């Protein structure tokens, strides 16, 4: 990824975190939503946004769908705060790296327990 793409991705991440905390907090059942990573396409017309959820009452996929349904409003908020030739299209994804890390940690702990028994 180029330096410009990285800078734009960081700015989009910052602005979306602000928008999520202020303007999109009224979506029921989401809990705390944070943007964990933003990956920009080389032409800066597409942003892949990875979300993590804390305290959500619904499955993560359902939460991603709720946020995706408000994509127009989110792009509008983004356009108000970022000056680019094109406001990028946004694709939302669930970031499951923390759940994966927890699962791996549990496996390692169980393996370690088995080793200490022998």
N, C-alpha and C positions, 0 to 999 in steps of 0.2 A: 504494500500500500504506500502511496506517495505521501510526502509530508503534508501537502495540502489536504489530501483525503483524511489523514489522521487528525488534522486541526479541525476540519469541518465536522468530523465524527465526534470529537470531544465537545465542540460547541453545541451540536445537536443533542448530545447526551445531557449536557448541563441544562439546556433549555427545556428538554422533555421532562427531566426530573422536577424542574420547577413547575411545569404545567401539570404534571401528575399530582403533585402535592397540593396545588392551589385549585385549579380549575376542574380536575376530573375526580375529586374526592367524593363527589356525590353518587358515583356509581356504586350500587349496593353489592355487598358480598366480596369486595376486592381485598380489603385489608390494606396493608402497606405495599405499594408497588414501587420498585426501584428499577432503574435502567442499569443493567450490569455491563452491557457492551453495545456499541454501535459500529457496524461495518458499512462503509460507503462503497458504492460501485465506482469504478475509475472515472466515469463521466459525471459523478456527483448527482445523478438523477434518481438513485435508489438508495435507501438506507434500510439496512436490516437491523432491527432493534430487538435486543434480547432482554426480556423482563424476568425479574424474580419477584416472588410474592411471599409475604409474611403475614400470617393471620387471616388468610383468605378462607371463606366458608364454602367455597365451591372448588371443583377441580381446576388445576392451572389452565387446562385447555379451554375451559368455559370462560375463565377470566380473560384469556387472550382474545377470545371471540368478542367479549363485551368491549374491550378496548379497541379492537379492530373495527367494530361497528361505528366508532366515533372518530374514524381516521380523518374525515374531512375537517372536523373541528380541530383536531390535533395539528393538522397541516396548516390551518388558518392561524392557530396560536404560534406555530413555528415561524410562519411568514412574517408575523408582526415583530419578531425579535431577531431574526437572522436575515441579513442582506445577501442573497445569492441570485444568480441569473435565473435559476429554476429552483422552486421549492421541491425537494426530493420526495418521491413517492415513498411511503413507509410500509414496511412489512414487519409485523410483530411475531416474535417467537418466544417460547418459554425457555428460560435458561435453567437447565436442570443440573448444573455442575455441582451445586452444594448438596443436592440430594444424592448424587452419584458419589461424592466424596464421603458423605455419611455412611452410605452403603458399604463402600470399600473399607472404611474404618471399622465398621462392625465385623466384617469378614476377617480383617487383620487381628482384631481383638479375640475373635473366636479361635483363630489359628494359634495365637499366642497362648491362650488358655489350654488348648490341647497339648502344646509343647511342654508346658509346665507340669501337666499331669503325668507325663511319661518319665 
